[in-house]
Amino acid sequence: MWKNCLECDRKWVFLGGIAAALVGGKILKSKKTREVTVNAVAQAMKLHKDAQATFANIKEEAEDICFDAKQQAAEACDCEQ
């Protein structure tokens, strides 16, 4: 009877799932996991802030280029008349 029970793949998968849940619970509650997670979130927030600053700089430069192009176009029109 036990031999037939141990040969069943579904029961091994079930027992493996229980073991994974127990081990995973211990890992998720550990202090080291918390430290790693906090550091990862902090790095992501820093990266997001840097990306926003870079985007703002690019936008300002594009606006300056557009303004200069409009001025040159206006000067070109004034010269033709």
N, C-alpha and C positions, 0 to 999 in steps of 0.2 A: 504494500500500500504506500509506504513512504517513498519507495523507489519511484513509483509512478507519479507521485505528487512532485518530487524533486525534478523530474524530467520535463515537466510542463513549463514551456517557455513563458507563458502568461504570468505564472506565479513568480518567476524570476524577475520579470519586468516590474511587477507590482512591488516586490521586495526591494528592487533597485530604486524605484521611485520613492519609497519610504526612506531608504537610506540617504538618498540625495536631498530630500526635504530636511531631514535632521541635520545633515552636515551643512547644507546651505543656510539653515537658520542660525547655526553657530557662527558661520563665516560672516553673515550679514550683521550680526550683533557685536562683532569684535571691534575693538578700539582702532586697530590698524585699518580696517575697512572704512571706518568713519573718516579717519585722517586722509586716506587716499581720495575718498569721494569729495571731501571738503576742498582739498587742493585742486582736484580736477574742475570743480565748479568755479573756484576762484580764478583759475587760469582761463576758463571759458569766458568769464565776465570781463577779464582784462583784455582778452582778444576781441571781444565785442566792442568794448570802449575804444580800443585802438582802431578798429575798423570804422567806427563812426567818425572818429577824428580824421582819418584818412579820407573818407568820403566827403566830409565837410570841406577839406582842403581842395580836393578835386573839383567840387562844385564851385568854390570861390574862383579857382583858376579858370574854369570854363566860363563863368560869368564875366570875368575880366577879358578873356579872349573875345567873347561875343560883343562886349561893349566896344572894344578896340576895333573890331571888324565893322560895327555899325558906324563908328566915327569915320573910319577910312572910306566907307561907302558914301557917307554924307559929304565928306570933303571932295570925293571924286565927282559927285553930282554938282557941287558948287563950282567946281573948276570948269565943267562943261558948259555952264550957262553964262 
